[in-house]
């Protein structure tokens, strides 16, 4: 029988203890509530204050954890936990000096060094300096003690190096080695799952996402990606379960709600072309999540804080409204305008005007051959694409088969969650209609 962790009394000798007991806290609703009750009864001072801060990390209240643990700098577990809480909050620059201090105090331990190098990497990437991120990470790995090279943290970070160098095969190889050393390294599993899914290794991706989903508490991004992969494999019921779980724990997650609608539609045996044609494709484009576009971290964070989640939310905003927001400058504005221009949209548009503009862009290309014109004017529903491939072409603004043929392999592979498997599927379907992608 599993013993209940006593936050007020049990010895907490390491961060690993917190990780292990954290899963038990989320095992049952009763256990979680009991833990929360015990947490709130603790004092804010002394050792109880330290335990309270650690407890807040365990239940995912990272702001509270970071604030309360700041006064316990001399305690190793408190410092390491606070640094991890800051990383979860995206405050990488604040986490860096904490990890760096722990590296100086414990140079032979891999976890602090791994956290330090990872925090520096993410901080540089947040600044938009990919070259600096790569150079700093390579230098940090080169300076590490020889024993660090065999650790899961080192192998994971070498995978990140390979990704930044666009060496996908080596990245997958490094992540797989790291998984053999530590199959519970969440960051490593997520990157391996993402790359495997993107490059057609569905079974490996599924295995990694399922491993992550078994680790409590579950990250919502893991469930969303797992759900998408389930859809690709035709497991619509499993996909719907993933998306439904996210919507219940995060009701404002619009992406999860949209994906849930798709999964439910896939579960319906009467879902056919006629029903799909009745769906408003133009409004669907306006529902494209902002996260599907390649934006800088600063621009994405600003839009998120302004509750701008979809393309439809964005076009309603004016330039002055965006520029009035803290940290949103001309560079971010230029990014946004380029994205909208690619969809024949602009800032400050009324919804009706935006729909009309998209419709105009979606007119089928002219052709001298009547038969070719008829093919290119057909709805993309005629291709009977998988959900992932269909979402991608819709996100590109394609309403007809002819629209798809105007895009190249490079454009498609640059879209989120669109990999080689989806590309081959799409090209085969186009060939069936006598068409090819641009440049083929």
N, C-alpha and C positions, 0 to 999 in steps of 0.2 A: 504493500500500500504506500502511495506517495505521501511523504510528509509535507505539511504546509510550511512555507517559508515565513519566518517571523521577522519582519523588517525591523522591529524595535529591539530584538534580542540576538538574532543569529549573527555569527561572525561573517563579515564581508571582507575576504582576504584579497580579492582580485576583481577586475572587470568581468572576467569569465564567469564568476559566480553570479553576477547580475544578469548576464546574458542567459545563463542556464535557467535561473529562477524566473526570469521575465516570461519565458514561454509558458511556464506553469501558471503564472498570473492570468494569462489570457486563455488558459485551457477551458475553463467553464465560467459562465456568467457569475455564478455564486462566488468562485474564487476571486474573480476580478473585483466584485463589489466588496468582499471581505478585505481585500488588500487596500482598496481605496479608503475604506473606513479607518483601517489601521494607520494609513498614511496621514490622513487629516488629523488624527489624534496626537501626532508627534509635535513636539515643541519646535520652534524656529531657532533655538539656540543650542550651543554645545554639540555633543555627539548626535543628539536627536535631530538637530538641524541638518547635520551632514547626511544622516540616514534619510531624512525627508527629501533632500536634494537628489540623492541616489534613487529614491522611490519615484520621484517625478520623472526621472529619465526612463525608468522601467515602464511607466504607463504612457510614455510618449508625450509628456508635457515638457518639451525641451526648453521653452522660455523660462519656466519656473526652475527647471533643473540648472540651467546655466546661471541664473541669477543667484540662487541659493548656494551653489557650490563655489562661487567665486571667492568666498571668505576662507575656504579650506585649501588654500594653495599648497600647504605643506603636506597634505595627505595625497598620496600617489593615486589611489583609486578615485578620489574625488576629482583630482585634476584631469586624469585620463577620461573620466566620464563626462566632465564639463566640456572638454575638447570635442568629444564625439557629439555632444548635444549641439554645440556651435556649428559643427559640420552639417548636422541634420537641419539646422535653421538656415543653411547657406552662408553662414558668417565665417568663411574660410580663413580670412586674414586674421581674425581674432583667435582661431584655433592654432594657427601656425606657431606662435611663440610658446604656447603651452606644451605642444608636442616637442618642440625644439629643446625646451628645458628638461623634459623627461628623457630625451635622447642623451643629453649630457650626463644626467644622473644614472641612466641605465643603458650605456652604449651597446651592451651585448644582447639586449632584448629586441626582438624583431617588431613587436606591436607598436611601440612608440615611434620607431623610425619609419615604419610603414605609414602610420597616421600622419607623421610630419611631411613625408614626401607626397602623400596623397593630397593633403590639405594645400600644400604649395602648388601642386598641379592644378587643382580645381580653382584656386584663387587666380592663377595666371589665366586660365581659360575664361573665368568670369570677366577678366579685364579685356578679353578678346585678343590676347597675344598668344597665339598658338605656337609660334616659333620660340618665344621665350619659355613657354610651358614645357616644350620638348627639351630644350637645351638645359633648363634647370633640373628637370627630372633625370636626364641622362647623367648630368654631373653628380647629382645626389646618389644615384645608384653606383657610380664609379667610385665614390668616396666611402661607400658603406663597407663595413668589415666583411671579410670573406664568408663568414658563417651566415650572413644575411642572405646571400645569393640563393641558398637552398630553401628559404622560407616561402610560405604561401604569399606573404605580402610582397616579397621581391618578384616572384614569378608573375603575380597579378600586375604589378607596376611595369614590368617588362612587356606585358601584353598591351598596356596603355601606350607604351612607347611605339610598339609595332602598329597600333591603330593610328597614332598621330603621323606615322610614316606611310600610312595607307598600305601596309603590308598585312593584309587580312589573314592570310594563311598562317603566318607566324604568330599573329595575335591569338588566333584560335588555339594554336599549339601551346602557347604560353599559358593561356587561361585553363586549358585542360590539365596541364602539369600542376598548376596551382590548385585545381580542384582535387587532384589526387592527394596532395599534401594536406589540404584542409577543405573538405566538402561542405563546410558550413560558412565559408567566406561569402557573404551576401553580395558585396560589390563585384567580386570575381564571377559569381554565378550569373549575375544580371548582365554583365558585359558579354560573357560567353553565350548566354541565351540570345541576346540581341543579335550578335554577329551570326550565330548559327541560323537563326530564323531568316536573316537578310540574305544569306548566301545559299539557301536551299537545303540546309541541314535540319529539316523540320523535327526529326526524331530527337536529335541532340538538344535543340531548342526547347522542345516540349519537356524533355527530361529535366533540364535545368530550371525551367519555370515551375514545374511541379515540385521540385525540391525546395525552391524559394517559397512556394505557397504552403508548404508543410511547416515552415518556420514561423512560429507565432511571436509577435503580431505580424500580419501580412501587409506588405506595402501595396497601396492601391495601384501603382504603376505596374507591378507584377501581375496583378489580376487582370488589368486591362490588356496587357500584352499576351497573357495566357489565353484570354478570351478570344482575341483576334486569331491566334494560332489555332485554337479549337475550331473556329469558323472555317479556316482554310482546310481543315481536315474533315469538314462536314459534321462536326460534333456540336450542333447548334444548341442543344440542351445544356451541355457543359459550358458553352460560351455564355449563354443567357444567365446561368448561375453565377459566373464570375462577374458579369456586368451588374447583375442585380445586387450582389454583395457590396459592390462599390457604391451604388446609388443609395443603399440603406445606411451605410456608414458616412457617406459624403453626399447628401441630397443635392448640393449645389454643383456637383461635378457634371457639367453638361455633356462632356464627351462620353461619359459612361452611359448617360441616358440615351444619347443618340445611338450608341453601339447596341444597347439593350433592345431598342426598337428594331434594329436590323436583325439581331439574333432571333427575336420573337417571330419576325417575318419569315426567317429561314426555317423555323419549326413548323410553319403552317403548310400542310400538304396542298392547299389550294392557292398558294402564292404563285401566280403565273405572270406572264408578260402583260396581260391586260391590266391586272392590278398595279403592276409596276409603272405602266404608262400613265395611269391616272395620277400617280404621285407627281407633285410639283417639283420638277428638276431645278427650276431656277431658284426657288426658295431653298432647296437643298444645298446649293452652292453657297448661299449666304449663311448656312449653318456649319460651314467648314470650321473646325476648331483652329484657333490661332496657333496652337502648338504644332500644327501640321506644316507650318512654314519655317524656313530657315531664318531665324532672327538672332540678333546678338542677345546675350544674357540680360544686358541692361534693358533693352527694349521689351523683351519678353516679361521681365519682372515688373516693369512699369505698367504694362497692359494688364497683367494679372491683378495688380493692386488697384487698378481702376475698374476692375470687374468687366474687362473687355475679353470675352471668351471666344467669340466667333467672328467671322468676316462681317456678318450682319451688324454685330455690335460696333465694329470698327468704323464702317462707312458712315455711321450716324454721327461720329465725332468730327469736330472741326479742328483745323490746325491750331488756333489759339487755345482750345480746350486741352489738347495734348501737350502743347508747349508750356502750359501753366502748371503742369504736374511736376513735382520735384524729381530731378535727375533725368527728365525727358528733354533731350536737346535736339539740335538740328540734325545730328547724325542719325539718331533714332527715327526722326521724322522722315528723313530721306529713305531709310529702309522701308518704312511703312508705305510710303507713296509708290515705291517701286513694286511692292507686292500688289497693291491695289491696281496699279497701271497694267500689270500682267493679266488682270481679270477684267480689264476695261472699266475699272471703278475709280472713284476718287473720294476723298474725305468730304463730309458734309452733305452726302446724298440722302434724299428721302428714300424709303424702302421701295416705293413704286418706280422711282427713277433708276435705282440700282438694278431692279429686276429687268426693266426694259433694256438697260445697257448690256446686261449679261446676255439677254435674248438676242440682241443685235450681233454681239460677238459670236454667238453660237450658230449663225446662219451657215448652212453647208457650203463648201467651196464650189465655185462654178466649174463646169466641165463641158467639153464639147460632145461627149458621149452621153446619150440618154440613159443607158444602162448603168454607167459609172455613177451618174448623178443620183440615180435611184438608190444605189448601194450606199454611197457616202451620206445620203440624207437619212438613212435608217437610224433608229434609236440605238444607243449603246446596249439597251436591254437585249437586242437581237444576238449579241455575242455570247450571252449566258456566261458571264465572267464570274469567277469566285468573288466573294465579298471584298477581299483585300484589293484585288485588281480593280474591281468596280469603283471602290472608294477613291483609289488613286486617280483614275481618269476623271472622275467627277470633281475631285479637288483641283485638277488642272483646268476645269471649266468645260470639259467635253460633254456635249449632249448627244452628238451623233457619232457614227463610226468614222465619218470623214474627219471629224475634229481630232480623233485619236491619231489618225494617220499623219497629221501635221506636226506631231511630236517625235523626237528622236529617242534612241535608247538612253543617251546620257541624261536627258531631261527626266525620263521615267525613273531611272535608277537613283536620281537625286532626290526623289520624293521619299518621305518617311515611310518605313515599313514596307517598301517595295523592293524586292530582291530579284535574284536571277530566276527563281522558279516562277514568280509572277510574270516576269518579262517573257519567258519562253511560252507561257500560257497565252499571253496576249498576242504575241506574234503569230502563233499557230491559229488563233481564232481569226485574225485579220487575213491570213493566207486563205482561209476557207471562203472569204468574201472577195478574194482577188486583190487584196490591198497589202501594203507594207508600211512600216514606220518610216518616217523621214530619214533619209540617209542610207537606207538599206538597199 
